[in-house]
Amino acid sequence: MVRGWYTGASGMQAQQNRLDAISNNLANVDTTAYKKDVAVSKSFASLLLRRMNDDGVVVNSLGSYDVAPVIGKLGIGVETNELFTIFEQGSFKETGSITDMALGGEGFFAVQTAQGERYTRNGNFMIGKEGLLMTKDGYPVMGENGYINLKDTTFSVSAEGIIYNKDTMEEIDRIKLVRFDNERYLQKMGQSLYQATDISGDAWIAEGDFRPDVVQNYLESSNVNVVNEMVQMIEVNRAYEANQKVISAEDSMMQTLWQRVALKA
């Protein structure tokens, strides 16, 4: 019976983690290029129950074999295995701002922060006081030749990410777009930024078919589907309540057992 408490409690904890992920997704439904998270759970190994006082070994002229009665399997709980980020493409929305850019396909912009180079899909950029192309949080966007200086320049961006002076058609720089060997293992850092990990591997410059298209004057929306998230929230609430009832039932049985044992004593 005590095991049932832990089984139910582990289920409640797993559902709480799912609810936290869903709540965070709904809170960021309007965040540019936000990628939704999914809490992935796994069960602990199940126990195979057999009758303890019957070995079930039958011996005859053909040899011996085991027919110990199997009662069944007993689950012993569940745990949250990982918070999985789904990098599905979000839809594009037109803004009309020349500093706004969206990526069509897999890949990331590279930006420079105080902690080093970080990566983002959020192309809601601006031109800072020093004329540098920057994120809204003040991080310089990296070109393949360093910082991108666009002071007093009317510019256009090609699908390959090449920035041109619109008046002279002179090439200014090419936006640094990167990929990873295992993008699903990137770590979210807040402010729409991602950090490379040992499992994701280091960033490498995207070229050829591996390079996403840059779409100027557009931003990428989040890939959160509000209806799906609300449906999952209802499922989580029902699963949480079911685990609560398991613990309540186990507690009632334990209380009855203690009362009967106490009365006999």
Buried (B, 14 or more C-beta within 10 A) or exposed (E): EEEBBBBBBBBBBBBBBBBBBBEBBBEBBEBBBBBBBBBBBEBEEEEEEBEEEEEEEEEEEEEEEEEEEEEEEEBBBBEBEEBEBEBEBBEBEEBEBBBBBBBBBBBBBBBBBEEEBBBBBBBBBBBBEEBBBBBEBEBBBBBBEEBBBBEEBEBEBBEEBBBBBEEEEEEBBBBBBBBBEEBEBBEBBEBBBBBBEEEBBEBEBBEEEBBBBBBBBBBBBBBBBEEEBEEBBEEBEEBBEEBBEBBEEBBEEBEEEEEEEEEEE
